[in-house]
């Protein structure tokens, strides 16, 4: 029953990893919220970090290439 945020940092194939994770976590009863950074070269914007922090119980950040 927890809300898990999945943060795609915009690196290649990170979305594939998060798609699979979303499927597995949903099967286990988690509610998923997806987020995406505009670019992997800079920190997430303040408003995005605030939204994640206030709406999720946990966050998983995807790093891929």
N, C-alpha and C positions, 0 to 999 in steps of 0.2 A: 503494500500500500504506500510505498515511498515514491517521491518524485525525484527522478534522476535526470540531470541535465547532461546532454551529450554535446560537447563543444568541438566543432570541426575548425581546425586552425587554418584551413585552406591549403594544405599540402596535398599533393597528388595521392589519390586512393584512400585518403582519410575517411571519405564518405562511405566507402565500401566496408571498412572496419566498423564504423558506427552503425551502418545498416544491420550488420550481423549482430552487433551488441544489442541494438534496439530489439531485434527479434527475440533474442535469448532473455533479456530482462523483462520484456512484456509477457513472455511465457511464464515467468515467475511472479507476475502480479505487479510489477512496477509500472508507474506512469512515467512516460518519457516526454521530455521537452528537448527539441533540437535547437541548437544555436550555431552560428557561424561567424568567425572573425573575417574582416574584409581582406586581411593579408597575414601570412604567417611571420612576416618580418618585423611586425610591431606588436606591442601589447594590445590586448582587447580594449576597445573604447570603454570609458568609465560607465556609460549608460548600459552597455552590454554586461559588464561585470556586476553592476547593481541588479539588473534584472535576474541574472543567474543566482546571485546570492539571496535574493528575496523570494524566489519562486521554486527553489530546488533544495532537497535534503542532501544531495550529493551531486558531484559533477565528475564526468570522465572526459578527458581531453584526448583527442585523437592526434597522434603523431604518425605519419606514414610517408612513404616515398616509393 
